[in-house]
Amino acid sequence: MTCNMLLKYFLLCACVTLQARSYKILLAVPMASRSLHNLFTSIGESLANADHQVTLLSNFNSSLNHPNFRHLNVLGEKPLPVDNIFEMKAMADAMEMFRKNTIYIGETMWTNPSVLELWKTRRSFDAILIASYLNEISMPFLMDYNGSFMLVSTPGVEYFAISASGNWLPPAVVPAILLPYDEHMTFLERCVNLVTLLIMRVYYPAVMHSEQEAMLHKYFPNME
């Protein structure tokens, strides 16, 4: 009995001490704020410290120096747009800024030779993480890709990020990202929430997605 238990103990110790597999991971956040870039850099640093091979795509330069971490600025030598969303008074101005900058960064990204070389090796990654919202310009990395894909939604439970996974959320309890409500909405707030969601459901695909798709199809005509 004792020998049997000792044998199991040593087998367990042997399994626990076996070196874990090192994964190759791509973090794609080309359309990022400074805070989102810093968040993905922190994720990349933690993964690199765990002995995974990490590549980060963003529109900022990175100061992280780690043997397991590689950073690629999608803009290359081109300047970063200087628009400040916090200085804008109207939502329409903010949406126009996002639309313009997304196309600018997307065009720059997919004419960057370093990004294109990385795209050719996309199937070598075990996992690809892409931030939600405007980072759909990274979706060509998923063409003919059979690894794990994760969509990271920093606002948390939100309609468009969840719908990308094939699910939907009840507007009676989940507020639109543009509204200052929580799940405890009054009847009037629920009505406003529903109208806002319908407007976003029409505007975002018709304006934002259509331009992004047209831009991407210039470089990837076979992309579905």
N, CA, C and O of each residue as an XYZ file, in Angstrom:
896
protein
N       0.836     -1.199      0.000
C       0.000      0.000      0.000
C       0.872      1.251      0.000
O       0.653      2.177     -0.781
N       1.886      1.263      0.908
C       2.773      2.419      0.997
C       3.574      2.588     -0.287
O       3.732      3.705     -0.780
N       4.082      1.478     -0.832
C       4.852      1.544     -2.080
C       3.985      2.067     -3.228
O       4.438      2.845     -4.067
N       2.726      1.618     -3.243
C       1.808      2.063     -4.288
C       1.560      3.570     -4.201
O       1.507      4.254     -5.223
N       1.408      4.084     -2.972
C       1.179      5.514     -2.767
C       2.422      6.319     -3.138
O       2.320      7.386     -3.744
N       3.614      5.795     -2.765
C       4.853      6.488     -3.111
C       5.052      6.544     -4.623
O       5.509      7.551     -5.164
N       4.704      5.453     -5.292
C       4.830      5.417     -6.744
C       3.930      6.474     -7.390
O       4.342      7.191     -8.301
N       2.697      6.551     -6.895
C       1.772      7.562     -7.418
C       2.287      8.974     -7.131
O       2.141      9.878     -7.954
N       2.890      9.148     -5.952
C       3.411     10.463     -5.563
C       4.539     10.892     -6.496
O       4.569     12.031     -6.960
N       5.469      9.968     -6.769
C       6.590     10.300     -7.646
C       6.128     10.538     -9.087
O       6.667     11.397     -9.784
N       5.129      9.774     -9.525
C       4.585      9.997    -10.861
C       3.929     11.376    -10.964
O       4.059     12.070    -11.973
N       3.222     11.754     -9.895
C       2.579     13.065     -9.862
C       3.619     14.182     -9.889
O       3.468     15.160    -10.620
N       4.671     14.033     -9.091
C       5.741     15.038     -9.063
C       6.415     15.160    -10.424
O       6.759     16.256    -10.867
N       6.598     14.018    -11.079
C       7.239     14.032    -12.390
C       6.387     14.783    -13.401
O       6.903     15.531    -14.233
N       5.059     14.574    -13.320
C       4.155     15.265    -14.251
C       4.123     16.764    -13.985
O       4.097     17.568    -14.917
N       4.126     17.134    -12.706
C       4.052     18.547    -12.336
C       5.308     19.294    -12.754
O       5.238     20.452    -13.165
N       6.446     18.639    -12.649
C       7.721     19.314    -12.938
C       8.101     19.275    -14.407
O       9.115     19.856    -14.796
N       7.292     18.587    -15.248
C       7.585     18.597    -16.670
C       7.454     20.016    -17.219
O       6.533     20.746    -16.852
N       8.362     20.398    -18.083
C       8.328     21.746    -18.633
C       7.095     21.919    -19.502
O       6.822     21.096    -20.376
N       6.350     22.994    -19.260
C       5.161     23.274    -20.050
C       5.558     23.682    -21.460
O       6.652     24.198    -21.688
N       4.660     23.446    -22.392
C       4.935     23.799    -23.778
C       4.948     25.312    -23.941
O       4.130     26.014    -23.346
N       5.866     25.806    -24.739
C       5.939     27.230    -25.047
C       5.104     27.504    -26.293
O       5.301     26.870    -27.329
N       4.176     28.445    -26.190
C       3.285     28.766    -27.299
C       3.738     30.036    -28.015
O       4.405     30.897    -27.441
N       3.361     30.121    -29.264
C       3.653     31.295    -30.077
C       2.360     32.088    -30.233
O       1.372     31.576    -30.757
N       2.369     33.342    -29.775
C       1.131     34.112    -29.657
C       1.278     35.459    -30.353
O       2.294     36.141    -30.214
N       0.241     35.829    -31.106
C       0.196     37.135    -31.765
C      -0.856     38.003    -31.083
O      -2.013     37.602    -30.954
N      -0.452     39.189    -30.648
C      -1.365     40.177    -30.070
C      -1.512     41.307    -31.088
O      -0.540     41.999    -31.389
N      -2.713     41.495    -31.614
C      -2.931     42.488    -32.667
C      -3.853     43.595    -32.177
O      -5.032     43.361    -31.913
N      -3.311     44.791    -32.058
C      -4.101     45.953    -31.649
C      -3.597     47.182    -32.422
O      -3.080     48.127    -31.828
N      -3.756     47.155    -33.767
C      -3.214     48.248    -34.584
C      -3.929     49.578    -34.394
O      -3.334     50.641    -34.575
N      -5.217     49.517    -34.026
C      -5.991     50.743    -33.799
C      -6.175     50.882    -32.295
O      -7.211     50.503    -31.749
N      -5.152     51.433    -31.626
C      -5.137     51.428    -30.160
C      -4.969     52.827    -29.596
O      -4.314     53.685    -30.186
N      -5.575     53.029    -28.448
C      -5.232     54.188    -27.627
C      -3.954     53.844    -26.866
O      -3.510     52.696    -26.872
N      -3.372     54.835    -26.220
C      -2.169     54.573    -25.428
C      -2.460     53.558    -24.329
O      -1.639     52.680    -24.066
N      -3.624     53.671    -23.682
C      -3.955     52.755    -22.587
C      -4.145     51.331    -23.099
O      -3.738     50.378    -22.435
N      -4.763     51.175    -24.281
C      -4.957     49.835    -24.834
C      -3.622     49.229    -25.252
O      -3.394     48.034    -25.068
N      -2.746     50.049    -25.811
C      -1.390     49.582    -26.145
C      -0.666     49.115    -24.886
O      -0.022     48.066    -24.892
N      -0.769     49.888    -23.811
C      -0.105     49.508    -22.556
C      -0.693     48.222    -21.981
O       0.033     47.395    -21.429
N      -2.015     48.056    -22.113
C      -2.653     46.831    -21.628
C      -2.126     45.611    -22.371
O      -1.769     44.611    -21.748
N      -2.074     45.687    -23.691
C      -1.598     44.546    -24.473
C      -0.104     44.320    -24.273
O       0.368     43.186    -24.352
N       0.642     45.389    -24.015
C       2.060     45.224    -23.695
C       2.227     44.466    -22.386
O       3.104     43.610    -22.269
N       1.386     44.778    -21.399
C       1.435     44.064    -20.114
C       1.068     42.600    -20.289
O       1.686     41.722    -19.686
N       0.051     42.334    -21.120
C      -0.316     40.943    -21.408
C       0.855     40.229    -22.076
O       1.193     39.100    -21.719
N       1.468     40.900    -23.048
C       2.611     40.306    -23.734
C       3.779     40.047    -22.809
O       4.454     39.024    -22.928
N       4.027     40.971    -21.882
C       5.125     40.791    -20.930
C       4.872     39.589    -20.023
O       5.783     38.806    -19.755
N       3.639     39.446    -19.554
C       3.306     38.304    -18.692
C       3.461     36.990    -19.443
O       3.973     36.015    -18.892
N       3.025     36.957    -20.692
C       3.172     35.741    -21.493
C       4.641     35.452    -21.784
O       5.065     34.296    -21.761
N       5.414     36.496    -22.056
C       6.847     36.315    -22.317
C       7.570     35.806    -21.080
O       8.468     34.971    -21.179
N       7.176     36.312    -19.908
C       7.785     35.842    -18.661
C       7.454     34.382    -18.387
O       8.192     33.689    -17.685
N       6.326     33.915    -18.953
C       5.947     32.505    -18.807
C       6.572     31.643    -19.900
O       6.186     30.489    -20.083
N       7.537     32.207    -20.624
C       8.329     31.499    -21.635
C       7.571     31.266    -22.937
O       7.918     30.360    -23.695
N       6.539     32.072    -23.212
C       5.866     32.015    -24.505
C       6.501     33.037    -25.451
O       7.038     34.053    -25.010
N       6.433     32.760    -26.734
C       6.965     33.662    -27.751
C       5.846     34.603    -28.197
O       4.837     34.155    -28.743
N       6.020     35.896    -27.968
C       4.947     36.871    -28.174
C       5.344     37.897    -29.229
O       6.458     38.422    -29.217
N       4.417     38.172    -30.140
C       4.571     39.261    -31.103
C       3.413     40.226    -30.909
O       2.252     39.817    -30.921
N       3.722     41.501    -30.731
C       2.702     42.538    -30.539
C       2.692     43.487    -31.730
O       3.720     44.052    -32.105
N       1.502     43.650    -32.319
C       1.291     44.636    -33.377
C       0.510     45.802    -32.794
O      -0.577     45.601    -32.254
N       1.036     47.010    -32.890
C       0.295     48.177    -32.413
C       0.744     49.409    -33.183
O       1.664     49.346    -33.997
N       0.081     50.532    -32.916
C       0.420     51.778    -33.600
C       1.266     52.703    -32.731
O       1.405     53.889    -33.029
N       1.834     52.151    -31.648
C       2.754     52.886    -30.784
C       4.091     52.161    -30.754
O       4.166     50.974    -31.070
N       5.132     52.865    -30.379
C       6.418     52.225    -30.120
C       6.389     51.587    -28.739
O       5.668     52.043    -27.851
N       7.171     50.535    -28.562
C       7.198     49.824    -27.285
C       8.577     49.921    -26.651
O       9.599     49.840    -27.331
N       8.583     50.097    -25.335
C       9.851     50.173    -24.598
C      10.199     48.847    -23.930
O      11.239     48.728    -23.282
N       9.320     47.839    -24.090
C       9.567     46.545    -23.451
C      10.692     45.810    -24.168
O      10.664     45.642    -25.387
N      11.669     45.381    -23.403
C      12.802     44.637    -23.940
C      12.837     43.274    -23.267
O      13.167     43.166    -22.086
N      12.496     42.233    -24.020
C      12.438     40.872    -23.475
C      12.807     39.909    -24.596
O      12.356     40.086    -25.727
N      13.614     38.897    -24.308
C      14.033     37.972    -25.375
C      12.877     37.216    -26.027
O      12.997     36.771    -27.169
N      11.749     37.065    -25.308
C      10.600     36.349    -25.864
C       9.551     37.280    -26.461
O       8.478     36.833    -26.865
N       9.859     38.571    -26.516
C       8.862     39.566    -26.938
C       9.366     40.324    -28.156
O      10.486     40.834    -28.176
N       8.510     40.384    -29.173
C       8.821     41.158    -30.377
C       7.692     42.154    -30.614
O       6.516     41.802    -30.527
N       8.055     43.391    -30.911
C       7.049     44.413    -31.183
C       7.214     44.946    -32.592
O       8.331     45.139    -33.074
N       6.075     45.184    -33.251
C       6.090     45.729    -34.602
C       5.098     46.886    -34.670
O       3.899     46.698    -34.464
N       5.604     48.077    -34.960
C       4.742     49.252    -35.130
C       4.177     49.229    -36.544
O       4.928     49.322    -37.515
N       2.860     49.105    -36.663
C       2.240     48.948    -37.981
C       2.394     50.195    -38.847
O       2.263     50.120    -40.068
N       2.673     51.342    -38.226
C       2.812     52.586    -38.981
C       4.197     52.755    -39.588
O       4.405     53.616    -40.443
N       5.144     51.932    -39.147
C       6.497     52.073    -39.652
C       7.070     53.437    -39.302
O       7.168     53.790    -38.127
N       7.446     54.199    -40.311
C       8.002     55.542    -40.112
C       6.946     56.634    -40.217
O       7.257     57.812    -40.040
N       5.705     56.260    -40.501
C       4.655     57.267    -40.666
C       4.167     57.770    -39.308
O       4.244     57.040    -38.320
N       3.666     59.010    -39.245
C       3.257     59.586    -37.954
C       1.948     59.012    -37.442
O       1.093     58.583    -38.217
N       1.809     59.012    -36.138
C       0.573     58.595    -35.490
C      -0.429     59.740    -35.549
O      -0.052     60.882    -35.288
N      -1.699     59.479    -35.883
C      -2.705     60.550    -35.857
C      -2.762     61.207    -34.478
O      -2.651     60.533    -33.454
N      -2.933     62.514    -34.465
C      -2.851     63.261    -33.204
C      -4.217     63.671    -32.674
O      -4.285     64.419    -31.699
N      -5.309     63.209    -33.279
C      -6.641     63.573    -32.796
C      -6.834     63.097    -31.363
O      -6.399     62.006    -30.996
N      -7.481     63.915    -30.567
C      -7.759     63.584    -29.167
C      -9.266     63.491    -28.971
O      -9.968     64.501    -29.019
N      -9.760     62.274    -28.749
C     -11.198     62.074    -28.602
C     -11.756     62.798    -27.386
O     -12.927     63.179    -27.372
N     -10.921     62.992    -26.361
C     -11.399     63.626    -25.132
C     -11.635     65.126    -25.312
O     -12.263     65.761    -24.464
N     -11.135     65.691    -26.409
C     -11.353     67.105    -26.688
C     -12.571     67.338    -27.573
O     -12.933     68.484    -27.843
N     -13.200     66.269    -28.022
C     -14.329     66.403    -28.939
C     -15.634     66.531    -28.166
O     -15.866     65.830    -27.182
N     -16.475     67.440    -28.635
C     -17.735     67.717    -27.956
C     -18.871     66.833    -28.464
O     -19.741     66.432    -27.691
N     -18.863     66.532    -29.757
C     -19.972     65.800    -30.366
C     -19.567     64.373    -30.704
O     -18.432     64.113    -31.106
N     -20.524     63.441    -30.532
C     -20.271     62.042    -30.864
C     -19.994     61.878    -32.358
O     -19.191     61.035    -32.758
N     -20.667     62.693    -33.183
C     -20.458     62.596    -34.632
C     -19.008     62.896    -35.000
O     -18.447     62.262    -35.893
N     -18.402     63.868    -34.309
C     -16.993     64.198    -34.570
C     -16.079     63.039    -34.175
O     -15.110     62.739    -34.872
N     -16.395     62.394    -33.056
C     -15.592     61.258    -32.598
C     -15.689     60.092    -33.579
O     -14.679     59.462    -33.893
N     -16.901     59.802    -34.067
C     -17.079     58.700    -35.006
C     -16.366     58.983    -36.327
O     -15.795     58.074    -36.929
N     -16.396     60.238    -36.781
C     -15.692     60.603    -38.007
C     -14.181     60.455    -37.828
O     -13.478     60.022    -38.741
N     -13.689     60.823    -36.636
C     -12.265     60.661    -36.348
C     -11.879     59.183    -36.382
O     -10.858     58.822    -36.967
N     -12.699     58.321    -35.752
C     -12.428     56.888    -35.765
C     -12.432     56.354    -37.200
O     -11.546     55.590    -37.583
N     -13.425     56.756    -37.986
C     -13.528     56.278    -39.363
C     -12.283     56.650    -40.170
O     -11.699     55.810    -40.854
N     -11.892     57.911    -40.080
C     -10.742     58.407    -40.840
C      -9.448     57.726    -40.403
O      -8.657     57.293    -41.241
N      -9.235     57.632    -39.095
C      -7.982     57.066    -38.587
C      -7.884     55.565    -38.827
O      -6.797     55.038    -39.064
N      -9.031     54.873    -38.764
C      -9.014     53.428    -39.010
C      -8.564     53.129    -40.435
O      -7.752     52.231    -40.659
N      -9.090     53.877    -41.391
C      -8.697     53.667    -42.785
C      -7.227     54.042    -42.996
O      -6.499     53.341    -43.699
N      -6.801     55.140    -42.389
C      -5.399     55.567    -42.516
C      -4.450     54.500    -41.961
O      -3.466     54.138    -42.606
N      -4.758     54.000    -40.754
C      -3.883     52.995    -40.140
C      -3.961     51.683    -40.909
O      -2.948     51.008    -41.092
N      -5.177     51.315    -41.367
C      -5.317     50.080    -42.137
C      -4.528     50.119    -43.437
O      -3.834     49.160    -43.774
N      -4.632     51.230    -44.169
C      -3.880     51.378    -45.427
C      -2.374     51.312    -45.164
O      -1.632     50.661    -45.898
N      -1.937     51.995    -44.105
C      -0.506     52.009    -43.774
C      -0.035     50.627    -43.335
O       1.050     50.182    -43.708
N      -0.854     49.963    -42.548
C      -0.510     48.644    -42.015
C      -0.315     47.626    -43.143
O       0.675     46.894    -43.158
N      -1.261     47.582    -44.083
C      -1.211     46.540    -45.105
C      -0.354     46.907    -46.312
O      -0.313     46.167    -47.295
N       0.335     48.055    -46.241
C       1.387     48.359    -47.215
C       2.758     48.345    -46.549
O       3.764     48.690    -47.169
N       2.787     47.944    -45.277
C       4.036     47.837    -44.531
C       4.656     46.463    -44.816
O       4.055     45.449    -44.459
N       5.827     46.392    -45.442
C       6.430     45.096    -45.789
C       6.628     44.176    -44.584
O       6.494     42.958    -44.710
N       6.944     44.745    -43.416
C       7.165     43.917    -42.225
C       5.869     43.250    -41.776
O       5.877     42.096    -41.348
N       4.758     43.976    -41.874
C       3.461     43.402    -41.512
C       3.076     42.308    -42.501
O       2.553     41.267    -42.102
N       3.328     42.533    -43.773
C       3.003     41.530    -44.787
C       3.833     40.266    -44.605
O       3.330     39.161    -44.810
N       5.092     40.415    -44.225
C       5.924     39.239    -43.956
C       5.387     38.471    -42.757
O       5.382     37.240    -42.756
N       4.933     39.200    -41.731
C       4.344     38.548    -40.567
C       3.053     37.845    -40.953
O       2.782     36.745    -40.473
N       2.258     38.459    -41.807
C       0.999     37.858    -42.254
C       1.245     36.510    -42.942
O       0.457     35.577    -42.789
N       2.327     36.418    -43.688
C       2.640     35.170    -44.384
C       2.933     34.029    -43.413
O       2.807     32.858    -43.771
N       3.325     34.371    -42.179
C       3.656     33.343    -41.179
C       2.528     33.159    -40.158
O       2.743     32.548    -39.111
N       1.327     33.679    -40.450
C       0.237     33.689    -39.465
C      -0.137     32.303    -38.973
O      -0.531     32.146    -37.817
N      -0.021     31.286    -39.833
C      -0.416     29.932    -39.431
C       0.581     29.299    -38.467
O       0.327     28.219    -37.932
N       1.715     29.962    -38.242
C       2.694     29.430    -37.284
C       2.329     29.793    -35.845
O       2.916     29.253    -34.907
N       1.366     30.702    -35.659
C       0.971     31.106    -34.309
C      -0.036     30.118    -33.727
O      -0.953     29.665    -34.411
N       0.157     29.796    -32.453
C      -0.788     28.919    -31.762
C      -2.066     29.659    -31.388
O      -3.136     29.054    -31.319
N      -1.961     30.964    -31.146
C      -3.127     31.762    -30.768
C      -2.960     33.183    -31.282
O      -1.853     33.717    -31.339
N      -4.088     33.785    -31.655
C      -4.121     35.182    -32.080
C      -5.153     35.911    -31.238
O      -6.311     35.499    -31.170
N      -4.732     36.998    -30.595
C      -5.628     37.834    -29.795
C      -5.781     39.178    -30.489
O      -4.792     39.843    -30.797
N      -7.029     39.576    -30.736
C      -7.320     40.851    -31.387
C      -8.270     41.642    -30.503
O      -9.241     41.094    -29.981
N      -7.993     42.926    -30.335
C      -8.890     43.785    -29.565
C     -10.133     44.092    -30.393
O     -10.055     44.260    -31.610
N     -11.283     44.165    -29.717
C     -12.520     44.511    -30.415
C     -12.545     46.005    -30.713
O     -11.737     46.768    -30.183
N     -13.474     46.412    -31.562
C     -13.670     47.819    -31.940
C     -12.571     48.355    -32.842
O     -11.457     48.625    -32.395
N     -12.900     48.504    -34.108
C     -12.044     49.153    -35.104
C     -10.803     48.346    -35.438
O     -10.094     48.675    -36.389
N     -10.526     47.297    -34.678
C      -9.368     46.459    -34.973
C      -9.733     45.308    -35.906
O      -8.975     44.349    -36.050
N     -10.901     45.414    -36.538
C     -11.269     44.452    -37.568
C     -10.292     44.499    -38.737
O     -10.248     43.572    -39.546
N      -9.512     45.568    -38.833
C      -8.494     45.645    -39.890
C      -7.414     44.577    -39.711
O      -6.588     44.373    -40.602
N      -7.418     43.894    -38.556
C      -6.463     42.802    -38.309
C      -6.990     41.453    -38.776
O      -6.254     40.466    -38.749
N      -8.248     41.389    -39.204
C      -8.874     40.108    -39.512
C      -8.193     39.300    -40.618
O      -8.341     38.078    -40.623
N      -7.457     39.902    -41.553
C      -6.745     39.067    -42.531
C      -5.784     38.055    -41.905
O      -5.432     37.067    -42.548
N      -5.358     38.285    -40.669
C      -4.502     37.297    -40.007
C      -5.246     35.989    -39.746
O      -4.622     34.964    -39.472
N      -6.574     36.019    -39.831
C      -7.364     34.815    -39.575
C      -7.671     34.038    -40.849
O      -8.308     32.986    -40.783
N      -7.237     34.525    -41.994
C      -7.478     33.809    -43.248
C      -6.729     32.475    -43.243
O      -5.516     32.431    -43.038
N      -7.472     31.392    -43.473
C      -6.883     30.040    -43.499
C      -6.131     29.723    -42.214
O      -5.147     28.984    -42.230
N      -6.592     30.278    -41.114
C      -5.926     30.075    -39.820
C      -6.699     29.045    -39.017
O      -7.919     29.144    -38.892
N      -6.001     28.056    -38.470
C      -6.651     26.964    -37.742
C      -6.339     26.947    -36.252
O      -6.740     26.021    -35.547
N      -5.623     27.966    -35.762
C      -5.295     28.013    -34.341
C      -6.419     28.617    -33.518
O      -7.558     28.704    -33.976
N      -6.099     29.030    -32.314
C      -7.084     29.618    -31.403
C      -7.164     31.128    -31.632
O      -6.144     31.810    -31.728
N      -8.391     31.631    -31.717
C      -8.613     33.068    -31.882
C      -9.407     33.594    -30.697
O     -10.430     33.021    -30.321
N      -8.929     34.692    -30.109
C      -9.620     35.323    -28.984
C      -9.855     36.790    -29.282
O      -8.927     37.515    -29.638
N     -11.106     37.229    -29.136
C     -11.459     38.638    -29.299
C     -11.523     39.261    -27.912
O     -12.330     38.849    -27.080
N     -10.679     40.249    -27.663
C     -10.580     40.865    -26.336
C     -11.432     42.128    -26.308
O     -11.158     43.085    -27.033
N     -12.468     42.128    -25.468
C     -13.362     43.280    -25.347
C     -13.089     43.977    -24.027
O     -13.533     43.517    -22.975
N     -12.363     45.080    -24.074
C     -12.005     45.779    -22.835
C     -13.197     46.421    -22.127
O     -13.144     46.564    -20.905
N     -14.288     46.825    -22.832
C     -15.435     47.357    -22.085
C     -16.203     46.291    -21.314
O     -17.086     46.618    -20.521
N     -15.879     45.023    -21.537
C     -16.592     43.946    -20.851
C     -17.708     43.399    -21.716
O     -17.542     43.241    -22.925
N     -18.852     43.108    -21.100
C     -19.994     42.551    -21.826
C     -20.588     43.647    -22.712
O     -21.129     44.631    -22.207
N     -20.487     43.477    -24.024
C     -20.913     44.521    -24.955
C     -21.455     43.872    -26.220
O     -21.003     42.797    -26.614
N     -22.419     44.521    -26.853
C     -23.191     43.912    -27.933
C     -22.361     43.436    -29.112
O     -22.447     42.269    -29.493
N     -21.565     44.311    -29.692
C     -20.905     43.955    -30.943
C     -19.795     42.932    -30.736
O     -19.572     42.077    -31.593
N     -19.100     43.012    -29.611
C     -18.069     42.010    -29.325
C     -18.702     40.643    -29.084
O     -18.198     39.627    -29.561
N     -19.813     40.623    -28.338
C     -20.489     39.354    -28.062
C     -21.113     38.784    -29.333
O     -21.080     37.573    -29.550
N     -21.688     39.657    -30.182
C     -22.323     39.171    -31.412
C     -21.300     38.580    -32.373
O     -21.645     37.733    -33.197
N     -20.034     39.020    -32.277
C     -18.982     38.442    -33.116
C     -18.767     36.969    -32.792
O     -18.233     36.219    -33.609
N     -19.186     36.558    -31.594
C     -19.081     35.155    -31.187
C     -20.367     34.388    -31.466
O     -20.500     33.228    -31.077
N     -21.321     35.041    -32.146
C     -22.570     34.377    -32.495
C     -23.642     34.475    -31.436
O     -24.625     33.737    -31.484
N     -23.475     35.372    -30.480
C     -24.461     35.523    -29.409
C     -25.055     36.927    -29.444
O     -24.545     37.814    -30.128
N     -26.124     37.113    -28.706
C     -26.762     38.422    -28.612
C     -27.152     38.671    -27.168
O     -27.266     37.731    -26.381
N     -27.355     39.929    -26.815
C     -27.645     40.305    -25.437
C     -28.999     40.997    -25.355
O     -29.384     41.696    -26.293
N     -29.730     40.823    -24.259
C     -31.044     41.458    -24.115
C     -30.922     42.955    -23.842
O     -30.274     43.338    -22.868
N     -31.522     43.817    -24.670
C     -31.419     45.269    -24.459
C     -32.124     45.760    -23.201
O     -31.946     46.911    -22.800
N     -32.914     44.907    -22.583
C     -33.606     45.314    -21.357
C     -32.661     45.413    -20.166
O     -32.959     46.103    -19.192
N     -31.517     44.722    -20.241
C     -30.612     44.708    -19.084
C     -29.176     45.090    -19.424
O     -28.391     45.379    -18.521
N     -28.814     45.100    -20.710
C     -27.439     45.445    -21.098
C     -27.460     46.760    -21.871
O     -27.992     46.805    -22.980
N     -26.891     47.836    -21.311
C     -26.923     49.135    -21.987
C     -25.922     49.220    -23.135
O     -24.899     48.535    -23.140
N     -26.240     50.076    -24.107
C     -25.307     50.347    -25.200
C     -24.067     51.037    -24.653
O     -24.132     51.745    -23.648
N     -22.944     50.827    -25.317
C     -21.673     51.366    -24.835
C     -21.664     52.894    -24.833
O     -20.888     53.506    -24.100
N     -22.518     53.512    -25.647
C     -22.552     54.973    -25.735
C     -23.382     55.619    -24.629
O     -23.345     56.837    -24.457
N     -24.125     54.815    -23.883
C     -25.038     55.361    -22.875
C     -24.470     55.214    -21.466
O     -23.718     54.277    -21.196
N     -24.828     56.140    -20.561
C     -24.294     56.102    -19.187
C     -25.129     55.242    -18.241
O     -25.094     55.451    -17.028
N     -25.879     54.279    -18.777
C     -26.772     53.477    -17.947
C     -26.050     52.243    -17.407
O     -24.991     51.859    -17.903
N     -26.651     51.627    -16.372
C     -26.208     50.307    -15.928
C     -27.356     49.333    -16.164
O     -28.319     49.666    -16.855
N     -27.263     48.125    -15.593
C     -28.298     47.125    -15.858
C     -29.635     47.450    -15.202
O     -30.649     46.836    -15.536
N     -29.653     48.405    -14.272
C     -30.896     48.771    -13.584
C     -31.525     49.967    -14.292
O     -31.516     51.079    -13.765
N     -32.071     49.739    -15.484
C     -32.647     50.814    -16.285
C     -34.139     50.967    -16.024
O     -34.842     49.990    -15.769
N     -34.609     52.208    -16.091
C     -36.045     52.460    -16.032
C     -36.662     52.098    -17.382
O     -35.948     51.790    -18.337
N     -37.990     52.138    -17.453
C     -38.658     51.823    -18.717
C     -38.234     52.802    -19.810
O     -37.967     52.395    -20.941
N     -38.171     54.101    -19.471
C     -37.766     55.108    -20.451
C     -36.328     54.874    -20.914
O     -36.032     54.988    -22.103
N     -35.434     54.548    -19.977
C     -34.040     54.285    -20.337
C     -33.920     53.050    -21.224
O     -33.071     53.003    -22.114
N     -34.761     52.057    -20.984
C     -34.748     50.868    -21.845
C     -35.190     51.208    -23.262
O     -34.660     50.667    -24.232
N     -36.169     52.114    -23.379
C     -36.614     52.550    -24.707
C     -35.497     53.301    -25.425
O     -35.245     53.070    -26.607
N     -34.827     54.206    -24.700
C     -33.698     54.943    -25.278
C     -32.585     53.973    -25.667
O     -31.962     54.118    -26.719
N     -32.347     52.995    -24.818
C     -31.303     52.001    -25.089
C     -31.607     51.220    -26.357
O     -30.717     50.984    -27.174
N     -32.864     50.818    -26.525
C     -33.251     50.044    -27.706
C     -33.077     50.861    -28.984
O     -32.561     50.357    -29.981
N     -33.510     52.129    -28.953
C     -33.364     52.995    -30.128
C     -31.881     53.212    -30.445
O     -31.482     53.178    -31.609
N     -31.068     53.434    -29.412
C     -29.628     53.638    -29.609
C     -28.980     52.410    -30.240
O     -28.150     52.530    -31.142
N     -29.362     51.236    -29.763
C     -28.800     49.999    -30.309
C     -29.186     49.809    -31.770
O     -28.374     49.355    -32.577
N     -30.431     50.157    -32.111
C     -30.873     50.024    -33.501
C     -30.091     50.973    -34.411
O     -29.702     50.602    -35.519
N     -29.865     52.201    -33.935
C     -29.088     53.166    -34.719
C     -27.655     52.667    -34.907
O     -27.112     52.723    -36.010
N     -27.045     52.178    -33.824
C     -25.682     51.651    -33.913
C     -25.617     50.437    -34.823
O     -24.647     50.243    -35.555
N     -26.675     49.612    -34.768
C     -26.698     48.386    -35.571
C     -26.725     48.707    -37.062
O     -26.206     47.943    -37.876
N     -27.331     49.838    -37.417
C     -27.373     50.256    -38.817
C     -26.115     51.041    -39.186
O     -25.510     50.795    -40.229
N     -25.722     51.987    -38.327
C     -24.617     52.896    -38.649
C     -23.274     52.177    -38.716
O     -22.519     52.361    -39.671
N     -22.975     51.365    -37.715
C     -21.637     50.777    -37.628
C     -21.317     49.884    -38.829
O     -20.261     50.052    -39.438
N     -22.202     48.931    -39.194
C     -21.880     48.126    -40.384
C     -21.909     48.936    -41.676
O     -21.085     48.715    -42.564
N     -22.863     49.882    -41.789
C     -23.026     50.619    -43.043
C     -21.883     51.588    -43.294
O     -21.460     51.763    -44.437
N     -21.378     52.219    -42.245
C     -20.343     53.238    -42.416
C     -18.954     52.688    -42.087
O     -18.052     52.728    -42.924
N     -18.789     52.177    -40.871
C     -17.466     51.742    -40.423
C     -17.036     50.452    -41.117
O     -15.966     50.402    -41.723
N     -17.865     49.409    -41.033
C     -17.472     48.114    -41.578
C     -17.362     48.137    -43.096
O     -16.460     47.518    -43.660
N     -18.272     48.846    -43.763
C     -18.251     48.844    -45.227
C     -16.956     49.452    -45.765
O     -16.383     48.942    -46.727
N     -16.498     50.534    -45.149
C     -15.233     51.145    -45.586
C     -14.043     50.252    -45.266
O     -13.121     50.123    -46.071
N     -14.067     49.637    -44.088
C     -12.976     48.730    -43.726
C     -12.921     47.548    -44.690
O     -11.844     47.161    -45.143
N     -14.084     46.976    -45.003
C     -14.125     45.833    -45.913
C     -13.626     46.217    -47.302
O     -12.883     45.463    -47.931
N     -14.038     47.397    -47.782
C     -13.577     47.850    -49.100
C     -12.063     48.027    -49.115
O     -11.396     47.667    -50.085
N     -11.527     48.586    -48.027
C     -10.081     48.780    -47.938
C      -9.355     47.436    -47.897
O      -8.356     47.254    -48.593
N      -9.845     46.496    -47.092
C      -9.182     45.199    -46.964
C      -9.250     44.395    -48.257
O      -8.308     43.677    -48.594
N     -10.362     44.514    -48.985
C     -10.495     43.750    -50.220
C      -9.549     44.246    -51.311
O      -9.300     43.529    -52.281
N      -9.027     45.447    -51.168
C      -8.002     45.908    -52.111
C      -6.738     45.071    -51.994
O      -6.065     44.800    -52.989
N      -6.420     44.663    -50.766
C      -5.191     43.915    -50.506
C      -5.435     42.413    -50.415
O      -4.532     41.612    -50.657
N      -6.669     42.038    -50.062
C      -7.010     40.620    -49.917
C      -8.325     40.361    -50.647
O      -9.366     40.217    -50.005
N      -8.293     40.300    -51.975
C      -9.534     40.150    -52.753
C     -10.276     38.849    -52.478
O     -11.476     38.764    -52.739
N      -9.592     37.837    -51.959
C     -10.243     36.551    -51.683
C     -10.777     36.451    -50.259
O     -11.303     35.412    -49.861
N     -10.642     37.525    -49.498
C     -11.107     37.507    -48.110
C     -12.628     37.521    -48.074
O     -13.264     38.328    -48.752
N     -13.213     36.618    -47.274
C     -14.671     36.536    -47.172
C     -15.159     37.372    -46.004
O     -16.362     37.434    -45.749
